[in-house]
């Protein structure tokens, strides 16, 4: 895959609000981030039944707890919501989706039938979101991926990968994507909606999702297929 990347820096106060909401809803920070990401996607696609994927640390069996190796499961996270739901309701829906995925991660995505792991022409694990809590002490948020060149067998596995991570004490939302599948303008729009949705939802978490899903009339951003 040909990999390109874009990123935005998030206001530290927004992440403080994320932590406060997560604590009140007895949810993880990732649940709040996922809810915001779904709002951003819904603003573009106008869909209210959305599935993306994430990667979980698959060390459920005691015999592999201390084993060195890459134990990861890619799991789908499906959420169906209503515009009448509040953002707090939505965070709880995302929390439950993540919990269910953790409970069933012993069934790898690639073992599911094509009817379950595909949507149209794309696999449901082609769009992935991750939260990396360990800070990266580098001014370049894409340094860990720059050595993965397609011509030497590297590159990214997924068509679109969102990585949320603190870099030099500033939270970044980074997107790595297949440039033959997605246009740069689409990625910029997605990041813009993520940032705007975060600001609106985190400051007014008891408002209905309808108030966050509204977008101005704009020229259509087409995905390259």
HELIX and SHEET records of a PDB file:
HELIX    1   1 UNK A   12  UNK A   24  1                                  13    
HELIX    2   2 UNK A   29  UNK A   45  1                                  17    
HELIX    3   3 UNK A   62  UNK A   64  5                                   3    
HELIX    4   4 UNK A   87  UNK A  103  1                                  17    
HELIX    5   5 UNK A  109  UNK A  111  5                                   3    
HELIX    6   6 UNK A  114  UNK A  117  1                                   4    
HELIX    7   7 UNK A  124  UNK A  126  5                                   3    
HELIX    8   8 UNK A  143  UNK A  145  5                                   3    
HELIX    9   9 UNK A  150  UNK A  152  5                                   3    
HELIX   10  10 UNK A  184  UNK A  203  1                                  20    
HELIX   11  11 UNK A  210  UNK A  213  1                                   4    
SHEET    1   A 4 UNK A   3  UNK A   9  0                                        
SHEET    2   A 4 UNK A 170  UNK A 178 -1                                        
SHEET    3   A 4 UNK A 160  UNK A 167 -1                                        
SHEET    4   A 4 UNK A 127  UNK A 136  1                                        
SHEET    1   B 2 UNK A  49  UNK A  57  0                                        
SHEET    2   B 2 UNK A  72  UNK A  80 -1                                        
SHEET    1   C 2 UNK A 118  UNK A 119  0                                        
SHEET    2   C 2 UNK A 122  UNK A 123 -1                                        
END                                                                             
